[in-house]
Amino acid sequence: MSIIKIESVHKTYNPEKIPVHALRGVDLSIEKGEFTAIVGPSGSGKTTLLNIIGGLDRPSQGKITINNKDISTLSDNDMIKFRKDNIGFVFQAYNLIPVLTARENVEFVMVLQNKSQKERDHRANELLEVVGLADKKDNRPSELSGGQQQRVAVARALASKPAFVLADEPTANLDSASTASLLDMMANLNKEEGMTFVFSTHDQRVIDRARRVVTLVDGKIESDETR
């Protein structure tokens, strides 16, 4: 079953001045349980595509369907709510809140979902255990390594029990050992829990782990390889 369906999506920036065609008619379906990398040179449109899938940006033309819901038609407020409940994000810059502990960062999206303190504590502790940071739950981001911060970001992305996780260059700031550890963890979550991951990446280490590689060039899909 497709949890993400992209139909004839175009994205043009500055259409009234000097138009930049970031996406030019993209069609793509992602099934539940996939471990997919979207790759391509700088300017190919991969981050734009990820942002549109995640509802952070809107297409100029075309349709985006997530779990059979057309998100292209949602109001800004409805989009925020839908994103909060259905999509997990992992960013290159981690985006953790500096004044919060690891556990509080993981809990944050559940606070927005109005979950009880008991449920938040249980879920956060469970996820920090999964990502191997149970002993760091009371540490703030500044007290964690880059790899540990990215693990907290993954735990936070999973906290809302999303339909899938979007990861934009998640290994860009990590060394080889941290990258391998993070990818092992994500691959295990994919295998053991059926979590769907979609990466935007330049990193060959991520590409080598992906089971599907979608290559964008000049805003169009040039190839789509399943391994």
Phi and psi in degrees as a GROMACS rama.xvg file:
@    title "Ramachandran Plot"
@    xaxis  label "Phi"
@    yaxis  label "Psi"
@TYPE xy
-75.5852  123.696  SER-2
-95.0946  -20.0031  ILE-3
-127.599  126.449  ILE-4
-132.753  121.626  LYS-5
-114.508  123.618  ILE-6
-125.771  116.271  GLU-7
49.1313  47.7236  SER-8
-84.3256  127.336  VAL-9
-118.87  146.063  HIS-10
-138.421  120.252  LYS-11
-122.486  124.498  THR-12
-95.9129  149.307  TYR-13
52.8859  48.8111  ASN-14
-63.0867  -24.4993  PRO-15
-87.2908  -12.6998  GLU-16
-116.788  -103.846  LYS-17
-107.442  98.6075  ILE-18
-65.9102  139.298  PRO-19
-117.481  116.261  VAL-20
-92.3691  93.287  HIS-21
-75.5771  -37.6358  ALA-22
-131.291  139.096  LEU-23
-130.23  72.5654  ARG-24
78.9125  59.7088  GLY-25
-90.2421  131.05  VAL-26
-121.719  125.999  ASP-27
-159.21  137.654  LEU-28
-122.231  137.324  SER-29
-117.924  127.149  ILE-30
-91.0948  157.669  GLU-31
-60.3734  135.416  LYS-32
88.2826  4.86379  GLY-33
-76.3693  156.554  GLU-34
-128.683  86.8095  PHE-35
-113.697  135.712  THR-36
-108.97  128.664  ALA-37
-100.323  117.973  ILE-38
-125.797  169.082  VAL-39
152.505  164.725  GLY-40
-66.5051  164.812  PRO-41
-55.3883  134.913  SER-42
85.8871  5.45805  GLY-43
-78.3032  -18.3258  SER-44
107.845  4.34849  GLY-45
-68.1299  -40.2588  LYS-46
-69.357  -38.3349  THR-47
-58.6665  -44.4311  THR-48
-62.3553  -44.0247  LEU-49
-62.4245  -42.2427  LEU-50
-64.6296  -35.3034  ASN-51
-71.1982  -41.7155  ILE-52
-59.2334  -39.6928  ILE-53
-82.696  0.746132  GLY-54
73.6666  14.4393  GLY-55
-83.4344  -17.7252  LEU-56
-141.904  162.577  ASP-57
-119.114  145.145  ARG-58
-71.1758  151.745  PRO-59
-74.2916  -34.4368  SER-60
-146.025  157.917  GLN-61
104.188  -177.497  GLY-62
-134.517  137.003  LYS-63
-120.331  120.691  ILE-64
-117.159  127.166  THR-65
-123.986  122.737  ILE-66
47.6091  47.5007  ASN-67
67.25  14.2596  ASN-68
-113.028  126.901  LYS-69
-77.7455  103.944  ASP-70
-81.3141  -10.115  ILE-71
-63.9446  -23.4741  SER-72
-98.9311  -2.20939  THR-73
-73.9191  145.278  LEU-74
-69.0863  167.187  SER-75
-58.8569  -43.9179  ASP-76
-66.4636  -40.7885  ASN-77
-67.3249  -33.9917  ASP-78
-64.598  -43.4234  MET-79
-59.0094  -46.0362  ILE-80
-64.7638  -43.7298  LYS-81
-62.3045  -43.8104  PHE-82
-61.8941  -43.6752  ARG-83
-60.2894  -37.2689  LYS-84
-93.0972  -13.8916  ASP-85
-125.797  -18.4472  ASN-86
-128.863  129.747  ILE-87
-101.449  142.592  GLY-88
-122.658  137.631  PHE-89
-127.306  121.087  VAL-90
-107.424  158.576  PHE-91
-57.4918  -38.1676  GLN-92
-93.1743  12.9517  ALA-93
71.1203  -50.1782  TYR-94
59.2949  34.3287  ASN-95
-78.91  154.796  LEU-96
-86.4466  116.094  ILE-97
-58.6723  -34.1938  PRO-98
-84.8904  -5.47731  VAL-99
-99.396  150.977  LEU-100
-73.82  171.697  THR-101
-56.768  -45.8992  ALA-102
-63.5896  -42.0933  ARG-103
-67.1602  -34.5111  GLU-104
-63.7054  -42.5522  ASN-105
-65.6082  -37.5922  VAL-106
-71.6788  -20.0156  GLU-107
-54.3107  -47.5657  PHE-108
-65.4233  -30.0154  VAL-109
-72.1042  -29.1737  MET-110
-61.9299  -44.4151  VAL-111
-63.6425  -27.1166  LEU-112
-86.6287  1.76884  GLN-113
62.2986  34.1465  ASN-114
-74.711  153.761  LYS-115
-69.3145  158.304  SER-116
-59.884  -39.103  GLN-117
-62.5448  -45.4542  LYS-118
-66.1349  -40.3634  GLU-119
-62.7662  -46.5666  ARG-120
-60.8395  -45.2773  ASP-121
-63.6081  -47.1844  HIS-122
-66.2081  -43.4258  ARG-123
-64.1426  -45.4286  ALA-124
-63.3403  -40.0058  ASN-125
-62.3106  -44.8747  GLU-126
-70.6315  -38.6163  LEU-127
-65.3407  -30.8539  LEU-128
-66.2562  -43.9653  GLU-129
-60.5541  -40.6267  VAL-130
-90.186  7.94396  VAL-131
76.7603  27.9162  GLY-132
-127.695  26.4681  LEU-133
-57.4238  -33.6182  ALA-134
-81.1733  -2.79998  ASP-135
-113.84  13.8911  LYS-136
-62.2999  -26.7167  LYS-137
-97.4332  4.81007  ASP-138
-85.8785  142.886  ASN-139
-84.3009  161.274  ARG-140
-51.4581  -38.2472  PRO-141
-64.4466  -17.2711  SER-142
-96.6411  6.9546  GLU-143
-117.531  151.331  LEU-144
-72.5177  169.036  SER-145
-58.6338  -43.354  GLY-146
-63.5368  -39.4588  GLY-147
-67.6895  -39.6527  GLN-148
-62.2618  -39.6693  GLN-149
-68.6025  -31.5966  GLN-150
-65.9933  -39.7467  ARG-151
-62.4648  -40.4063  VAL-152
-61.6576  -38.0983  ALA-153
-66.8321  -44.0795  VAL-154
-59.7837  -41.8644  ALA-155
-62.7563  -41.196  ARG-156
-62.051  -30.5245  ALA-157
-87.8578  -12.3731  LEU-158
-60.5217  -35.1812  ALA-159
-82.5688  2.65641  SER-160
56.3833  56.8353  LYS-161
-72.4896  164.107  PRO-162
-68.5989  -31.6836  ALA-163
-161.478  166.793  PHE-164
-118.35  130.434  VAL-165
-101.885  128.125  LEU-166
-124.601  112.417  ALA-167
-97.964  106.326  ASP-168
47.7116  53.14  GLU-169
-69.0283  -16.8623  PRO-170
-105.674  4.02575  THR-171
-59.9389  -32.2083  ALA-172
-103.535  15.0661  ASN-173
-110.817  149.183  LEU-174
-77.4843  176.149  ASP-175
-62.0941  -43.0092  SER-176
-65.7982  -43.4833  ALA-177
-66.0765  -38.8983  SER-178
-62.146  -47.4522  THR-179
-60.2456  -42.7039  ALA-180
-64.9422  -43.389  SER-181
-65.0207  -43.2911  LEU-182
-67.9119  -36.6891  LEU-183
-58.6941  -45.1345  ASP-184
-63.8308  -45.13  MET-185
-65.1185  -41.6949  MET-186
-62.3764  -36.6592  ALA-187
-68.7778  -41.5764  ASN-188
-62.2091  -38.5636  LEU-189
-63.9362  -44.3725  ASN-190
-75.3357  -46.4093  LYS-191
-81.5718  -34.7712  GLU-192
-112.578  -2.13007  GLU-193
69.5991  20.0911  GLY-194
-69.3238  133.514  MET-195
-88.1765  127.666  THR-196
-120.383  135.422  PHE-197
-126.106  118.656  VAL-198
-105.037  143.746  PHE-199
-108.1  123.838  SER-200
-156.438  151.614  THR-201
-102.624  -12.0308  HIS-202
-78.1554  118.147  ASP-203
-62.3602  -28.3429  GLN-204
-65.1786  -36.2716  ARG-205
-72.147  -44.5473  VAL-206
-59.0109  -39.5816  ILE-207
-65.0256  -27.9831  ASP-208
-86.1223  -22.8808  ARG-209
-66.4188  146.208  ALA-210
-94.0559  -11.1753  ARG-211
-142.293  134.968  ARG-212
-126.092  116.665  VAL-213
-106.012  120.333  VAL-214
-103.64  123.567  THR-215
-103.025  137.332  LEU-216
-138.135  124.642  VAL-217
51.8918  40.9621  ASP-218
78.6861  8.5271  GLY-219
-127.287  152.302  LYS-220
-76.4656  116.87  ILE-221
-89.2256  -35.3759  GLU-222
-153.418  157.137  SER-223
-143.549  101.13  ASP-224
-113.438  124.996  GLU-225
-105.267  133.582  THR-226
